[in-house]
Amino acid sequence: MTLKFDSWLLEVLACPNCGGGLRADDAASELVCTGSCGYAYPVRDDIAVLLIDEARTPAP
């Protein structure tokens, strides 16, 4: 599944946890933080769920 996000939108969005940038992970249908926390936020029906409580935390 390919995520439908324009490149300009990914430049504007920021991780709600640490403020880092986000990159699209098409295989997992997630937006992944490129900053210090590495949280992965789910994308459901082409809508990013940017809630910290919904994020998947990276493996230690």
C-alpha positions as CSV (number, residue, x, y, z in Angstrom):
1,M,0.0,0.0,0.0
2,T,1.4,3.4,-0.9
3,L,0.7,6.2,1.5
4,K,-0.9,9.3,-0.2
5,F,1.0,12.2,1.3
6,D,2.4,15.1,-0.7
7,S,6.1,15.8,-0.1
8,W,5.3,19.3,1.1
9,L,3.0,17.9,3.8
10,L,5.7,15.7,5.2
11,E,8.0,18.8,5.3
12,V,5.4,20.6,7.5
13,L,4.4,17.7,9.8
14,A,6.4,17.1,13.0
15,C,6.4,14.4,15.6
16,P,4.1,15.4,18.5
17,N,6.5,13.7,20.9
18,C,9.9,15.2,20.1
19,G,9.2,17.7,17.2
20,G,11.4,15.7,14.7
21,G,10.6,15.2,11.1
22,L,8.4,12.4,9.8
23,R,9.0,10.0,6.9
24,A,6.5,7.7,5.3
25,D,6.9,3.9,5.7
26,D,4.7,2.5,3.0
27,A,5.2,-1.2,3.9
28,A,4.0,-0.6,7.5
29,S,1.5,2.2,6.7
30,E,3.1,4.4,9.2
31,L,4.8,7.8,9.6
32,V,8.0,7.3,11.4
33,C,9.8,10.0,13.4
34,T,13.3,10.8,12.1
35,G,14.1,12.7,15.3
36,S,15.3,11.4,18.7
37,C,12.3,9.3,19.7
38,G,11.7,7.2,16.6
39,Y,8.0,6.7,17.3
40,A,5.9,5.3,14.4
41,Y,2.4,6.7,13.9
42,P,-0.3,4.7,12.2
43,V,-2.0,5.8,9.0
44,R,-5.6,4.7,8.8
45,D,-7.7,5.3,5.7
46,D,-5.1,7.8,4.4
47,I,-5.3,9.8,7.7
48,A,-2.3,10.1,9.9
49,V,-3.1,9.4,13.6
50,L,-0.5,11.7,15.3
51,L,-1.4,10.8,18.8
52,I,1.4,9.7,21.2
53,D,-0.9,7.1,22.8
54,E,-1.4,5.5,19.4
55,A,2.3,5.5,18.4
56,R,4.4,2.4,18.3
57,T,7.6,2.8,20.2
58,P,10.9,1.6,18.7
59,A,12.4,-1.7,19.9
60,P,15.2,-1.1,22.5
